[in-house]
Amino acid sequence: MEERIVEFQVQMMHIEAKFLTPCVLVLLFGQIYATDDALTPRDNLQMANADQRCHLANLFLHSLADNDGVAEPIDVKPLRGFTQSYAAFLDYHMAGFHLEATASPRESCMLDDVSGTSSAIMVDPDDSREMEIFVQSKQREKIGSLKRERYVLNVTRLSGRETMLEDVHVPGAYFVPGWAPHIRRFTVYLNLEEDLVRFQILKLDNGQSLKMVAELQEVDTESHGERRLQVPTMPHTSSQMREVQHMTSTLMTTLDVGHRRVVQIQVTSAGGSDLHNYYFTVRRPPCSSDRRFFDGQSRVCTDICNEGFYGSTTTGRCTRCIDHNCAICQGQECSLCFDGYELQKGTCVQKDSGTAVVAMTEIESGVSSYTQKHQMLVLGAATGLLVTCFACVLSAFCFGTGLKRPPRKTALLEDVDGSDDYESPRG
């Protein structure tokens, strides 16, 4: 489908609305529509003509109801350059639609020859239906001279293989080149004061799934002198509160000043068979050399960070001290505490509580040493008891199996004592 889009792009403006192909409509959402807002019964009311000529008051589509009786709205948009011509796209999972329309002024005008308004209109995937809606006066005595107003509606059902997005917007940034669904690589220039990179994405099909992969940020060496355009930070949403077919999805990442990051947004088609990627190189300008640290609270560059923060040369921003009671620090080293605190051994503690803290620290140290000593004693006693028990068991086992000591050799002693040849030594 995407190949057919490029093929018909040049021809689109020379073809009548009734012959517009679904592919051309898919490519040029923002170019062929007179407005980016979808039409609903509440906001599609046309202004009455001064001569009270009959016209179409509103045009509203909704999908077939599901098992729970819920019907989804379908956006209807006028075609730019074609009068009284409209287009709508069904999501892949929508098998058909219902149409509602009203003629105005109601007391003198009516709809005529609206095919299928009373029943569901079915559409196959990657197919379209063209409908004609006629509005005419209720006065039938002059039927021969009545002029009917003709409106054309082209309804297309997506194929389920689309991987294009309808729109991508980043608040506080601008794209180069400008956004177009068929372009896959962009450079996004982010305003200096924007810490978050918020991709606000409008899907072409609600069934599409999105996945964002953000590469590691790196220092941006490109000069930003020619691209310091500040883009107003405004939400990319309609101010009207109404039902719409597609809601905005938001994916976010961060970017430090003077850095760039490549963000990949992966789009999987509603049918799950196709996958394609968009690539965005997001660049954020650095702070000037005389104000080289970015203050995230005030969202401006500064040369001296506020109390409780220090300028990090790694990130180029004011970073909070590790000790939240520290007023002036450099990394992990605190040199001055806030009022009511004093610096002791590199830590900010409440005044008049330093001695108690030291005493408590010594007590905790003594308790820890005492506990370790008693643990060693208990372990030694347990070991001795275990050895004793083992010796007893071994002894009992030996006597139980009949093992005895060998008899003492007393005969030798008796022979010696009772020998007649023994003579005591002489004096």
MODA-V162975 format. One line per field, one symbol per residue. psi: psi as a letter, one per 40 degrees, with the letter a starting at -180 (. if undefined). burial: b if it has 24 or more other C-alpha atoms within 12 Angstrom, else e. A space follows every 10 residues. Layout:
psi: ???
burial: ???
This chain:
psi: dddddddedd edeeiideeh iddddddfde dehdiehihi ddeehihiid efiiihdihh iiiiiadeeh hiihhhhihh ehhfhiiihh idehdaiihh ihiihdeeii ihfhhedeii hihihfiihh ihhhhiiehe efddeihhhh ihhhhhhiee eheiidihih hfiiihiihh dehehihhhi idehdihhhh hhidhdeiii hhhhihiihh eihedeffhh hhhihgiieh hihidhihih hiiihiieii hhhhhhhhid eeeihiiihh hhhhiiiide gehhhddefi iidhiiheii hhedefihhi idheehdhig behhehiihe iihhfeihii ieeddddddd dddddddddd dddddddddd dddddddddd dddddddddd eehiiiiige dddddddehd ehhiii.
burial: bbeebeebbe ebeeeebbbb bbbbbbbbbb bbbeebbbbb beebeeeeee eebbbbbbbb bbbbeeeeee ebbbbbbbbb ebebbbbbbb bbbbbbbbbb bbbbbeeebb bbebeeeeee bbbebbbbbb bbbbbbbeee eeeeeeebbb bbbbbbbbbb bbbbbbbbbb bbbbbeeebb bbbbbbbbbb bbbbbbbbbb bbbbbbbbbb ebebeeeeee eeebeeeeee eeeeebbeee eebbbbbbbb bbbbbbbbbb bbbbbbbbbb eeeeebbbbb bbbbbbbeee ebbbbbeeeb bbeebbbbbb bbeebbbbbb bebebbbbbb eeebbbbbee ebbeeebbbe eeeeeeeeee eeeeeeeeee eeeeeeeeee eeeeeeeeee eeeeeeeeee eeeeeeeeee eeeeeeeeee eeeeeee
